[in-house]
């Protein structure tokens, strides 16, 4: 049986060893990173695939879902982490540099290595050992002996079945996947030699050589230099190495010592460590420069600026199997006729169905207790102005619009009759009082209430009155949600925002007491919402919510049915009649759900009279497993998730039951909610989470957005070489208006080789930090 690359990666993850995708070797022998074959700045097939793991080792994972996403049918090589994160280190034998002879000599002197998991590489062998407790095993290259490297703290190796640049495939000894039990403890002699080699290198680098320039540099203040204990990704790792090299050079150290000091510092204090080539590149830059002056540079002195791409996280295509068959047929028909993503009408259909059910019947997730989840949902479609968002949504809401119009006409007729009856009643009462008779007055007529299915724009006081007359719920349709969001940020709309936050659950009441209006009470407020919004507009709203601003109250997280699909790139004219069979089924289903009878569905009745449907035994198992996994993620103390994602997923507790209830009834089922609806609900949550991550990315990736804004100004020549932070701030460019935004942009551009920072000590006072622009940036522009 052939074992796939995914199987290998999942096996490593199951051993507790984080993995990550690396670039791969293309058929022509070049690396997939795009650098030409033979480029000294590229290690073909060995460096992290930046689009998927932009932070390298810190993005490596043992999460099986993420591992499947990376390696299912993809050509990526596999990176296999060493050090504390996996409790493993590796001895890397490179036979091109006589590593086989070096190891043979060591084994002849100290004894053979123990039998351990070993892997054939393109040019030698990897030997895996358990990381010894209390001993730091750092990465090293050729310190132990020629051709022998160590991959330990902050390192990784390429793992089978990756492909080497010479075309050979990495394989485990005996073609057997390793287990933890097969990984041996390293012999004491090997650990001692590793420590001795590192200590010797450190001692060597600690001996500065005499240099007449040293005294002058110390006089200039170059000896005052701060070495942070830790520098993390995004904190200017490359820039610090560059400045540290200048500092050490100014103290008179020779180049070899500088390089070794910085390699050791990189291994011990930079998280994650930079690639050794990147450290050496910066350690060797401007070797002959006077550190007190801006160094002149030509194109060859600079590494290639890395591309800045504010790429959105991927989202899966919508699977029509998530919907009952006939609803899926109508959704597909609408998407094809309007040349829009199928996600648009699908979300609109699900929100419309949820609104139609409302509080008429609830899901009871647990057989005991009082937890009830009604239908009703908040949906949002995100797309560019030209993405054709509104037409498909309007199409799916057409049945509700029709019923709302009909209800308004009935209300108008009922109001006319009420006014007649009220006038007759008032006349009868007045006559009886005038004649002082004891005639029994007729019962007072009841003023009709307008049944509402769709509401567009209303004050919150009127919204309470509408909810009072419509306790089963209704839908708020806003073609453009931006106006709705902005209205709720005003100081005089705090009560309105509170009402919407309450109405999301569909189980709470709401009351207002106002002079002139008196007491207005809605015993149950169940609000569904559907609308469209543009990505650029949404970005600031989400940023305000996730950064602790006034929007950080859970409003945006309540849009559980939010989708941000890839656009349909190719327009196709479709001039045909709708699928009338599917359309009529959909319209009939909406009416059926609005008029549903809980008794005919086999609903149970709670003590307070609420109809509900439980899960059957199979569906209960599915829900319990899903809930347990969700809670584990939400409560993990070592989670690296952004707090915004955690807050959003926290609202998913009610999403699964809600979706299962709606899909169960939409499929025409009765009785307890079954496994088919539960499976669909499970897959819906996976689909919606991917879209939520894309939605929050528009705000949580502010660093890259600021960097792109500044990069565009550099390419346009709007900043001169040697500019300062103040030069940027004074311009008040979009995304660069605050000191934090400017600092973030500068950090990213330095890390991406667009800029480097230098200290200008010619100011006569405190040194000024100036930024040099890569000549390659200016040439490319």
C-alpha positions in Angstrom: 0.0 0.0 0.0 1.3 3.4 -1.0 1.6 5.9 1.9 0.8 9.4 0.8 2.7 12.5 1.8 -0.4 13.5 3.9 -0.1 10.2 5.8 3.5 11.0 6.6 2.7 14.5 7.8 -0.2 13.3 10.0 2.0 10.6 11.5 4.7 13.1 12.5 2.0 15.4 14.0 0.5 12.4 15.9 4.0 11.9 17.5 3.8 15.5 18.8 6.2 16.8 16.2 5.0 20.1 14.6 5.3 20.1 10.8 5.1 22.8 8.1 5.1 23.0 4.3 8.4 23.7 2.6 9.0 24.8 -0.9 9.3 21.9 -3.4 11.5 21.0 -6.4 9.8 21.7 -9.7 10.3 19.2 -12.6 13.0 21.5 -14.1 15.0 21.1 -10.9 14.4 24.7 -9.7 12.8 25.6 -6.4 9.1 26.6 -6.3 10.1 29.9 -4.5 10.8 31.3 -8.0 14.5 32.1 -7.5 16.6 30.8 -10.5 18.3 27.5 -10.2 21.7 27.9 -8.5 20.8 31.2 -6.7 23.0 31.2 -3.6 20.2 32.8 -1.6 17.9 29.8 -2.0 18.1 26.4 -0.4 15.9 24.5 -2.9 13.1 22.6 -1.3 14.3 23.4 2.2 12.8 26.8 3.2 9.3 27.4 4.6 6.5 28.0 2.1 5.9 31.6 3.1 2.4 32.0 1.8 1.1 29.2 4.1 3.6 29.7 7.0 4.6 33.4 6.9 6.3 33.2 10.3 8.2 30.0 9.6 8.6 27.7 12.6 6.1 29.6 14.7 3.4 28.5 12.3 4.4 24.8 12.3 1.6 22.7 13.8 0.4 19.3 15.0 -3.3 20.2 14.3 -4.5 17.4 12.0 -7.1 19.7 10.3 -4.4 22.2 9.4 -2.0 19.4 8.4 -4.6 18.0 6.0 -5.2 21.5 4.5 -1.4 21.8 3.8 -0.5 18.4 2.5 -3.7 16.8 1.0 -2.7 16.3 -2.6 0.0 19.1 -2.6 3.6 18.8 -3.7 5.1 20.6 -0.7 8.1 19.2 1.1 7.7 18.5 4.8 9.5 20.5 7.5 10.0 18.5 10.7 10.7 20.7 13.8 13.5 20.0 16.3 14.2 21.4 19.7 12.0 21.9 22.7 8.9 22.1 20.6 9.3 18.4 19.6 11.8 17.2 22.3 14.0 15.9 19.5 17.3 16.9 18.0 19.0 15.6 14.8 22.6 14.9 13.8 22.8 15.8 10.1 25.5 13.9 8.2 26.4 15.5 4.9 28.6 13.1 2.9 29.5 15.8 0.3 31.7 17.3 3.1 33.0 14.0 4.2 30.4 13.7 7.0 30.5 9.9 6.7 34.2 9.8 7.3 33.9 12.3 10.2 31.2 10.2 11.9 33.2 7.0 11.4 36.2 8.6 13.0 34.1 9.7 16.0 32.5 6.3 16.4 36.0 4.6 16.2 37.2 6.9 19.0 34.1 7.0 21.3 31.9 4.1 20.4 29.1 3.5 17.9 25.9 5.6 17.9 22.9 3.7 19.4 20.3 2.2 17.2 17.8 5.1 16.6 15.4 6.4 14.0 17.4 7.5 11.0 16.5 9.0 7.6 18.3 8.9 4.3 18.7 12.4 2.9 19.8 13.6 -0.6 23.4 13.5 0.5 23.7 11.6 3.7 21.7 10.7 6.8 19.7 12.2 9.7 20.0 10.6 13.1 17.2 11.4 15.6 17.8 11.6 19.3 15.7 12.6 22.3 16.4 16.1 23.6 18.2 15.6 26.9 16.5 17.3 29.8 18.4 20.4 31.2 20.8 20.6 28.2 20.5 23.1 25.4 21.2 21.6 22.0 21.5 24.5 19.6 21.8 24.5 15.8 25.3 24.3 14.6 27.1 23.9 11.2 30.4 22.0 11.0 31.4 22.8 14.6 31.3 19.2 15.6 33.4 17.9 12.7 33.4 18.4 8.9 30.1 17.4 7.3 28.3 17.1 10.7 25.6 19.6 11.6 23.2 19.7 14.6 19.6 20.7 14.3 18.2 21.6 17.7 16.6 24.6 19.3 14.7 26.6 16.8 15.6 24.3 13.9 14.0 21.8 11.6 14.9 19.1 9.1 13.4 18.1 5.8 11.4 14.9 6.3 10.4 11.9 4.1 8.9 11.7 1.6 10.2 15.1 0.5 12.3 15.4 -2.6 15.9 16.7 -2.6 17.1 19.1 -5.2 19.2 16.2 -6.7 16.0 14.3 -7.3 16.4 11.7 -4.5 13.6 11.1 -2.1 14.1 11.3 1.7 13.3 7.9 3.2 13.3 6.4 6.6 15.7 3.5 7.3 13.9 0.3 6.3 11.0 2.3 4.8 9.3 2.2 8.2 7.8 5.3 9.7 9.5 6.1 13.0 7.8 5.9 16.4 8.8 7.7 19.6 10.0 4.4 21.0 12.5 4.1 18.1 14.1 7.4 18.9 17.1 6.8 21.3 18.8 8.9 23.8 22.0 10.4 22.5 25.3 9.0 23.9 27.0 11.0 26.5 30.1 11.5 24.3 28.0 13.1 21.6 26.4 15.5 24.0 29.7 16.4 25.5 31.3 17.0 22.1 28.4 19.2 21.0 28.7 21.3 24.2 32.5 21.5 23.8 32.2 22.6 20.2 29.8 25.4 21.1 31.8 26.5 24.1 35.0 26.6 21.9 33.2 28.7 19.3 31.9 31.1 21.9 35.3 31.5 23.5 36.9 32.2 20.2 34.4 34.9 19.3 34.8 36.5 22.7 38.5 37.5 21.9 38.5 40.9 20.2 41.5 41.7 18.0 43.4 44.9 18.3 42.2 47.5 15.9 43.1 51.2 15.9 39.6 52.0 14.8 38.3 50.6 18.0 39.2 53.5 20.3 37.7 56.0 17.9 34.4 54.0 17.7 34.2 53.8 21.5 34.7 57.6 21.7 31.8 58.0 19.4 29.6 56.0 21.7 29.4 52.7 19.7 30.2 50.6 22.7 26.9 51.4 24.2 24.6 48.8 22.7 21.6 46.9 24.1 21.4 43.1 23.5 17.7 42.1 24.1 17.2 38.7 25.7 14.5 37.9 23.0 13.7 39.3 19.6 10.5 37.9 18.1 9.2 37.9 14.5 7.9 41.3 13.6 10.3 43.1 16.0 13.1 43.8 13.5 15.2 40.7 13.6 17.2 41.3 10.4 17.6 45.0 11.3 19.0 44.2 14.7 21.6 41.7 13.2 22.7 44.5 10.8 23.1 47.0 13.7 24.8 44.5 15.9 27.3 43.7 13.2 28.1 47.4 13.0 28.4 47.6 16.8 30.8 44.7 16.9 32.8 45.9 14.0 33.1 49.3 15.7 34.5 47.5 18.8 37.3 46.1 16.7 36.3 42.5 16.3 37.4 40.8 13.1 34.7 39.5 10.6 34.9 35.8 11.5 34.3 36.6 15.2 31.4 38.9 14.3 29.7 36.2 12.3 30.0 33.5 14.9 28.7 35.8 17.7 25.7 36.7 15.6 25.0 33.1 14.6 25.0 32.1 18.3 22.9 35.1 19.3 20.4 34.2 16.5 20.1 30.6 17.8 19.7 31.5 21.5 17.7 34.8 21.5 15.8 35.3 18.2 12.4 33.6 18.0 12.1 32.0 15.6 15.8 32.0 14.5 16.6 33.5 11.2 18.1 31.3 8.5 21.9 31.2 8.9 22.3 32.6 5.4 20.2 35.7 6.3 22.4 36.2 9.5 25.6 36.0 7.5 24.3 38.3 4.8 23.6 41.1 7.3 26.8 40.3 9.3 28.9 40.9 6.1 27.1 44.0 4.8 28.9 47.3 4.8 32.1 45.7 6.2 34.3 48.7 5.1 31.8 51.4 6.1 32.3 54.0 8.7 29.5 53.2 11.2 28.9 56.8 12.0 28.0 57.6 8.4 25.2 56.3 6.1 26.7 53.5 4.1 26.6 53.7 0.3 25.1 50.6 -1.2 24.8 49.1 -4.6 22.2 46.6 -5.7 24.5 43.7 -4.9 24.7 44.7 -1.3 20.9 44.2 -0.8 18.9 41.0 -0.7 15.9 41.0 -3.0 13.0 42.8 -1.4 10.4 40.2 -0.6 6.9 40.7 -2.1 4.3 42.3 0.0 1.0 40.6 -0.5 -2.0 41.1 1.8 -3.3 37.8 0.7 -6.6 36.7 2.1 -6.8 33.3 3.8 -8.3 30.6 1.5 -12.0 29.7 1.8 -13.5 26.5 0.6 -16.0 26.5 -2.3 -19.6 26.2 -1.3 -20.8 22.6 -1.4 -24.4 22.3 -2.5 -24.7 19.2 -0.4 -24.9 21.4 2.7 -28.5 22.2 1.7 -31.5 19.9 1.1 -31.6 18.8 -2.5 -34.4 21.0 -3.8 -33.2 24.1 -2.0 -29.7 23.5 -3.4 -31.2 23.3 -6.9 -32.8 26.7 -6.6 -29.7 28.2 -5.1 -27.6 26.9 -7.9 -30.1 28.1 -10.5 -30.0 31.7 -9.0 -26.2 31.7 -8.9 -25.9 30.6 -12.5 -28.4 33.1 -13.8 -26.8 36.0 -12.0 -23.2 34.9 -12.5 -22.4 35.3 -8.8 -20.8 33.1 -6.1 -23.2 30.3 -5.1 -22.4 31.4 -1.5 -24.6 34.5 -1.9 -28.0 32.9 -2.5 -27.1 30.0 -0.2 -26.6 32.3 2.8 -29.7 34.3 1.9 -31.8 31.1 1.7 -30.5 29.9 5.1 -31.2 33.2 6.7 -34.7 33.4 5.1 -35.5 29.8 6.3 -34.2 30.6 9.8 -36.4 33.8 10.0 -39.4 31.9 8.8 -39.1 29.4 11.6 -38.0 32.0 14.2 -39.3 31.2 17.7 -42.1 28.9 16.5 -40.1 25.9 17.5 -36.7 25.4 19.3 -33.9 23.0 19.3 -33.2 21.4 22.7 -29.5 20.4 22.5 -29.6 18.4 25.8 -32.4 16.2 26.9 -32.3 17.7 30.4 -32.0 21.2 31.5 -33.5 24.4 30.1 -31.1 25.3 27.2 -33.3 26.1 24.1 -32.1 27.5 20.8 -34.6 29.1 18.4 -34.1 29.7 14.7 -33.3 33.1 13.5 -29.8 34.1 12.1 -27.6 37.0 11.2 -26.1 36.8 7.8 -23.7 39.1 5.9 -22.4 38.9 2.3 -19.0 40.5 1.8 -17.9 41.5 -1.7 -16.6 44.2 -4.0 -19.1 46.7 -5.4 -19.2 44.8 -8.7 -19.7 41.4 -7.1 -23.5 41.2 -7.8 -24.5 40.9 -4.1 -27.9 42.4 -3.8 -29.8 40.7 -6.7 -29.3 37.1 -5.5 -30.2 38.1 -1.9 -33.4 39.9 -3.1 -34.3 36.8 -5.1 -34.1 34.5 -2.1 -36.1 37.0 0.0 -38.9 37.4 -2.5 -41.3 35.0 -0.7 -40.9 37.0 2.5 -41.4 40.3 0.6 -44.6 38.9 -0.9 -46.0 37.7 2.4 -45.0 41.0 4.0 -46.9 43.0 1.3 -49.9 40.8 1.7 -49.9 41.2 5.5 -49.7 45.0 5.1 -52.8 44.9 2.8 -54.7 42.8 5.3 -53.7 45.1 8.1 -54.9 48.1 6.1 -58.3 46.5 5.6 -58.5 45.4 9.2 -57.7 48.9 10.4 -60.6 50.3 8.3 -63.0 47.9 9.9 -61.5 48.6 13.3 -62.1 52.3 12.9 -65.7 51.6 12.0 -66.2 49.3 14.9 -64.5 51.6 17.3 -66.6 54.6 16.2 -69.8 52.5 16.7 -68.5 51.3 20.1 -67.7 54.8 21.2 -71.1 56.1 20.1 -72.9 53.3 22.0 -71.0 54.0 25.2 -71.6 57.7 24.9 -75.4 57.2 24.3 -75.6 54.9 27.3 -73.9 57.4 29.5 -76.0 60.2 28.3 -79.3 58.4 28.9 -78.1 57.0 32.2 -79.2 53.5 31.1 -77.9 50.2 32.2 -77.7 48.8 28.7 -74.9 46.3 28.4 -72.3 47.8 26.1 -70.8 45.6 23.4 -67.2 44.4 23.9 -64.6 47.0 22.8 -63.0 46.1 19.4 -59.4 45.0 19.4 -57.0 47.1 17.4 -55.3 44.9 14.8 -51.6 44.3 14.8 -49.5 44.3 11.6 -47.8 41.0 11.0 -44.3 41.7 9.7 -41.9 39.4 7.9 -39.3 42.0 6.6 -38.3 45.3 8.1 -35.9 47.8 6.5 -35.3 51.0 8.5 -36.9 51.7 11.8 -36.2 53.4 15.2 -35.4 51.1 18.0 -38.6 52.2 19.8 -40.7 51.1 16.8 -38.6 48.0 16.6 -39.8 47.0 20.1 -43.4 47.7 19.1 -42.9 45.5 16.0 -41.4 42.7 18.1 -44.3 43.1 20.5 -46.7 42.3 17.7 -44.5 39.6 16.2 -43.0 37.5 19.0 -42.2 34.7 16.5 -39.5 36.9 14.9 -38.9 38.7 11.7 -36.1 39.7 9.3 -34.3 43.0 9.0 -33.1 43.4 5.5 -30.4 46.1 4.8 -29.1 46.1 1.3 -26.0 48.0 2.5 -25.1 47.2 6.1 -22.6 50.1 6.4 -25.4 52.6 7.2 -26.7 50.3 9.9 -23.3 49.8 11.5 -22.6 53.5 11.4 -25.9 54.4 12.9 -25.2 52.1 15.9 -22.0 53.9 16.7 -23.7 57.2 17.5 -24.0 58.2 21.2 -27.8 58.5 20.9 -28.1 54.9 19.6 -26.7 53.0 22.6 -30.2 51.7 23.4 -30.7 50.6 19.8 -27.4 48.7 19.9 -28.4 47.0 23.2 -31.7 46.0 21.6 -30.0 44.3 18.7 -27.5 42.5 20.9 -30.5 41.2 22.9 -32.6 40.3 19.9 -29.8 38.0 18.5 -30.4 35.2 21.0 -34.2 35.1 20.2 -35.1 34.1 23.7 -35.1 37.4 25.6 -37.7 40.1 26.1 -37.3 43.8 25.9 -39.2 46.8 27.4 -39.1 50.5 27.0 -40.6 53.1 29.3 -40.8 56.6 27.8 -42.8 59.7 28.7 -45.4 60.2 26.1 -45.2 56.6 24.8 -45.6 54.8 28.1 -44.6 51.2 28.7 -43.9 49.1 25.6 -43.0 45.5 26.2 -42.0 42.7 23.8 -42.0 39.4 25.6 -39.7 37.8 23.0 -37.4 39.6 20.5 -36.1 37.4 17.8 -34.3 39.4 15.1 -32.8 38.0 12.0 -30.6 40.2 9.9 -29.3 40.0 6.3 -27.3 42.5 4.3 -24.3 43.2 2.1 -21.1 45.1 2.7 -17.8 45.9 0.9 -14.4 44.6 2.2 -12.8 48.0 2.6 -15.7 49.3 4.6 -15.8 46.2 6.7 -12.1 46.4 7.6 -12.5 49.4 9.8 -15.6 48.1 11.5 -13.9 44.8 12.3 -10.7 46.5 13.4 -12.7 48.7 15.8 -14.2 45.5 17.3 -11.0 43.5 17.7 -8.8 46.3 19.0 -10.9 47.2 22.0 -12.7 50.1 20.5 -16.4 51.0 20.9 -17.4 48.2 18.7 -15.9 45.5 21.0 -19.2 44.3 22.4 -19.8 41.2 20.3 -22.0 42.8 17.6 -19.8 41.7 14.7 -19.3 38.3 16.2 -23.1 37.7 16.0 -22.9 37.6 12.2 -22.4 33.9 12.3 -23.6 33.4 8.7 -21.0 35.8 7.2 -19.4 34.8 3.9 -16.5 36.4 2.0 -16.1 34.2 -1.1 -13.8 34.5 -4.0 -15.4 36.4 -6.9 -16.6 34.8 -10.1 -13.8 36.0 -12.4 -15.5 35.1 -15.7 -18.9 36.5 -16.5 -21.2 34.1 -18.4 -24.4 35.3 -20.0 -27.3 33.0 -18.9 -30.6 34.0 -20.5 -33.1 31.4 -19.4 -36.2 31.1 -17.3 -35.8 30.2 -13.6 -36.1 26.6 -12.4 -39.8 27.1 -11.6 -40.1 23.7 -9.9 -37.3 24.5 -7.5 -38.6 28.0 -7.1 -42.1 26.9 -6.2 -40.7 24.3 -3.7 -38.7 27.0 -2.0 -41.5 29.5 -1.8 -43.9 26.8 -0.5 -41.4 25.8 2.1 -41.1 29.4 3.4 -44.9 29.6 3.8 -45.0 26.1 5.4 -42.4 27.0 8.0 -44.2 30.3 8.9 -47.4 28.3 9.4 -45.9 25.2 11.0 -47.7 23.3 13.7 -45.3 22.1 16.4 -47.7 19.2 17.3 -47.6 17.7 13.8 -43.8 17.8 13.9 -43.8 15.7 17.1 -42.5 18.5 19.2 -42.2 18.3 23.0 -43.5 21.1 25.1 -41.5 22.5 28.0 -43.0 23.5 31.3 -43.4 27.1 30.2 -45.1 26.0 27.0 -42.2 26.3 24.5 -42.3 23.7 21.7 -38.9 22.1 21.0 -37.2 19.2 19.1 -34.3 17.2 20.7 -31.5 15.4 18.9 -32.0 11.7 18.3 -29.4 9.3 19.7 -27.1 9.4 16.7 -27.3 13.2 16.2 -26.7 13.7 20.0 -23.3 11.8 19.6 -22.4 14.0 16.7 -23.3 17.2 18.5 -21.5 16.2 21.8 -18.3 15.4 19.9 -18.5 18.7 18.1 -19.2 20.6 21.3 -16.3 19.0 23.2 -13.8 19.8 20.4 -15.1 23.4 20.3 -14.8 23.8 24.1 -11.3 22.4 24.1 -10.2 25.0 21.5 -11.9 27.9 23.4 -10.4 26.9 26.7 -6.8 26.0 25.6 -4.3 28.0 27.7 -1.6 27.7 25.0 -3.8 28.8 22.1 -2.2 31.0 19.5 -5.5 32.1 18.1 -6.2 35.8 17.8 -8.7 36.8 20.5 -11.1 38.0 17.8 -11.3 34.4 16.4 -11.8 33.0 19.9 -14.6 35.5 20.6 -16.3 34.6 17.3 -16.0 30.9 17.9 -17.5 31.4 21.3 -20.8 32.3 19.6 -20.8 28.9 17.8 -22.2 27.1 20.8 -25.7 27.9 19.6 -24.8 27.8 15.9 -24.8 24.0 15.5 -28.2 23.5 17.2 -29.7 26.4 15.2 -28.4 25.1 11.9 -29.4 21.5 12.7 -33.0 22.6 13.5 -33.3 24.7 10.3 -31.9 22.0 8.0 -34.0 19.3 9.6 -37.2 21.2 9.0 -36.1 22.4 5.6 -35.7 18.8 4.5 -39.3 18.1 5.5 -38.4 16.0 8.4 -40.4 15.5 11.6 -39.6 14.2 15.1 -36.2 14.5 16.7 -33.4 16.0 14.7 -31.5 13.3 13.0 -27.9 12.5 12.0 -28.2 13.9 8.5 -29.1 17.4 9.7 -26.4 17.1 12.4 -23.7 16.2 9.8 -24.8 19.1 7.7 -24.6 21.5 10.6 -21.1 20.2 11.5 -19.9 20.9 7.9 -21.6 24.3 7.9 -19.6 25.3 11.0 -16.3 24.3 9.2 -17.3 26.3 6.1 -18.4 29.4 8.1 -15.2 29.4 10.3 -13.1 29.6 7.2 -15.0 32.6 6.0 -14.9 34.2 9.5 -11.1 33.9 9.4 -11.0 35.7 6.1 -13.3 38.4 7.5 -11.2 39.0 10.6 -8.0 38.9 8.5 -9.1 42.3 7.0 -8.5 43.8 10.5 -6.0 41.5 12.2 -3.5 41.8 9.4 -3.1 45.5 9.9 0.6 45.2 9.9 0.8 44.1 6.3 -1.8 46.7 5.3 0.3 49.5 6.8 3.5 48.1 5.2 1.8 47.9 1.8 0.7 51.5 2.2 4.2 52.7 2.9 5.7 50.5 0.2 3.5 52.2 -2.4 4.8 55.6 -1.3 8.4 54.4 -1.6 7.8 53.0 -5.1 6.1 56.3 -6.0 9.3 58.2 -4.9 7.4 60.2 -2.2 10.1 59.6 0.4 13.8 60.3 0.1 16.5 58.0 1.0 17.4 58.5 4.7 13.9 59.6 5.7 12.8 59.5 9.4 9.5 58.4 11.1 8.5 62.0 11.3 8.8 62.4 7.6 6.1 59.7 7.2 3.8 60.9 10.0 3.7 64.5 8.8 2.2 63.3 5.5 -0.9 61.8 7.3 -1.3 59.2 4.6 -4.1 56.6 4.9 -3.1 53.6 7.1 0.0 55.7 8.2 -1.6 58.4 10.4 -0.5 57.2 13.8 2.9 56.5 15.3 1.9 52.9 15.8 0.9 52.4 12.2 4.2 54.0 11.0 6.3 51.9 13.4 4.5 48.7 12.3 5.0 49.5 8.6 8.7 50.3 9.1 9.3 47.0 11.0 7.7 44.9 8.3 9.6 46.6 5.5 12.8 46.1 7.3 12.1 42.4 7.8 11.1 42.2 4.1 14.4 43.8 2.9 12.8 47.0 1.6 14.6 49.2 4.2 17.4 49.2 6.7 17.8 51.5 9.6 21.0 53.5 10.5 21.9 55.8 13.4 22.8 59.3 12.3 25.1 60.7 14.9 25.8 63.9 13.0 22.8 65.6 14.8 24.9 66.9 17.7 22.5 65.4 20.1 20.5 62.3 20.4 21.2 60.0 17.3 18.5 60.1 14.7 17.2 56.9 13.2 17.1 57.1 9.4 15.9 54.6 6.9 17.7 53.6 3.8 15.6 52.5 0.8 16.8 49.4 -1.1 18.2 50.5 -4.5 16.2 47.5 -5.9 13.0 49.1 -4.8 13.8 52.3 -6.5 14.9 50.5 -9.7 11.8 48.3 -9.7 9.6 51.4 -9.4 
